[in-house]
Amino acid sequence: MTAAPDTTTPAAPDSGPTTRRALIALLAGEGTSYAGTAVHRMALPALAVLHLQATPGQIAFLASAAQLPALIVSLPAGVVLDRHPLRTVLLTTDLAAAGVVLAIPAAAVLGQLTMPALYIVAFALGALSVLHGAAAMAALPRLTDPRLLHRVHARLASVASVASIAGAGLGTLLVAAVGPAKATFANMASFLVSAWCATRVRVRPAPKVPGKRPPMVREIRDGLLHNTRDPLLNPLFLALVGTGVGTGLASTFLAYHLLTTVQIGTTGLGIVMAASSLGALAGALLAPRLADRYGPGAVLSIGSSVYALTHVAPLIAGAGLGWLAVLASAGFAQHAAACCMGTTQRSVHQAVSPPQFQARAVQNAYWAVAGGETLAAVAAGPLAALTSVPTTMLTGLVLLVLSSWVLWRSPIGRLTAMPPVTTTVS
């Protein structure tokens, strides 16, 4: 959407102690929330399997209910953030999520806990998580010196990685000690702490666009047009769509394939998952330095190639400690590359986009990846039934390679420095 001639330039974020405290509060709240969510991800499947004797189909539906909001909520989320104060969104979503989580132990006490109830909880938490995460991302440019935007994105990703690792360990202990229903109290407490942190996050308001706001559908369309028409963002958007679909096909049956065909066992699977989490942390820490030294274009194009090629390892792996080391190394490299790409592309999106499109640009990119992954995960089952699990995974690998090729051939792949942050309303 192009507004009439308003060239208002919002003031750069204040670098004083108030802004620094707000940024610290935001990172602390997000870290606490990520840790609680990791506990929840351990507790919810355990609750379904151990207490409700859920079937494999019900477990798959439960996972889909948690992922579906990424497809249907992320685009409207960008518009919501343009219309409402970010602190209000952060606080409201945290409090609502705490209330949703409380429904699990309450239903268990009353004897009303059922699989449909878990589906509703999973979907509601997924929707609130998408909106809350979008608000946190949108707050970063307003709390950060534009020259440090990529570093702050990387810092948030680092906090998320460490918190998720710690939360997974805590979740394992709590589920064993008090049971999965009571373990969810830790997630509720994390949302309440995050809500308190949100009250400390004071950000400057988004620039006002003159005139009456158009309908939400039109704002969503205008945001998508911004991503698809910008010469830098267009190939990046296409590559992200391919990455999402490719990841959905390549990863949906990864654990199943490793446990049944490769036969690495649950301990081996845990080692691969731990290595992947450490890789994400390493990628978050390294991304700004790599972008400063080699350019964001190299980080995106090389990162996408590494991310694609590491999906070869599960397809060729066999049994034995040697192959387990290969799989763990591939998981580490894969998630390091993914995190490097993620922090870099979000920084590019926010730098290139005018202020009134910054939230929508990032959410459109998230929708491209997460939405594509969700749809591909749904299609993976029928495709595997028609062909085979390895063929489905190989199809995803091919799409990931093609997505990498798009970046290598595009202007964004030749970007040698982070674009200056746009501060003028267009």
Helices and strands as residue ranges (DSSP letters): H 17-46, I 47-51, H 56-72, H 74-83, H 86-110, H 115-139, G 140-142, G 146-148, H 149-178, H 180-199, H 216-229, H 233-251, H 254-257, I 258-262, H 265-294, H 296-309, H 312-316, H 321-352, H 355-366, I 367-371, H 372-386, H 389-409, G 411-414
